[in-house]
């Protein structure tokens, strides 16, 4: 499996090439990747950022398992998924990643 350096693998140069990218990438046991995007309310943009980062890692740092998570604090549920979310759903159906979303209401937290 891959061996990663202790420093960040997504440098400023990588960010310029990617454009949109997620906030965090956690690598567990050199084989499982968790991509995490923190958003105030734009789920569509969060999906786009997760996809861009997933594509970069899949090409340059292949993993056994990929997990994409968007943590959105305020979201208005759209009537239909955006193209980026549809792609994440297709990747999950193909077994390439795990993707999910769940709305948690404020009352559930209390």
C-alpha positions, 0 to 999 in steps of 0.5 A, spaced: 500 500 500 501 507 499 506 510 504 505 517 505 510 523 508 508 526 514 507 533 511 501 535 507 500 531 500 496 537 497 500 543 496 499 550 494 501 548 487 496 542 487 490 547 490 492 551 484 491 545 479 485 543 483 481 549 484 475 547 488 477 542 493 475 539 500 477 542 507 480 536 510 483 529 507 484 524 513 488 517 511 487 512 515 492 506 515 495 508 508 489 505 505 482 509 507 481 516 505 476 520 509 474 527 505 471 532 509 468 538 506 465 544 511 460 548 509 455 553 511 449 552 506 451 550 499 451 543 498 452 543 491 459 546 492 461 541 497 459 536 492 463 539 487 469 540 492 469 533 494 469 530 487 475 534 485 479 532 491 476 525 490 479 525 483 486 528 485 487 522 490 484 517 486 489 518 480 495 520 485 494 516 491 490 510 490 486 507 496 482 501 498 476 505 500 474 512 499 469 516 504 466 523 502 462 527 507 459 534 507 458 537 513 453 543 512 450 547 517 444 550 514 441 547 507 435 548 504 433 541 501 433 541 493 427 538 489 433 534 486 440 532 486 445 537 483 450 534 477 455 533 482 451 530 488 448 525 482 456 523 480 457 522 488 451 517 488 453 513 482 460 513 484 457 510 491 453 505 487 459 503 483 462 501 490 468 506 488 466 511 495 461 511 500 457 517 500 451 519 505 447 525 507 442 526 513 439 532 516 439 533 523 434 538 526 436 542 532 431 539 536 435 532 535 441 535 538 438 537 545 
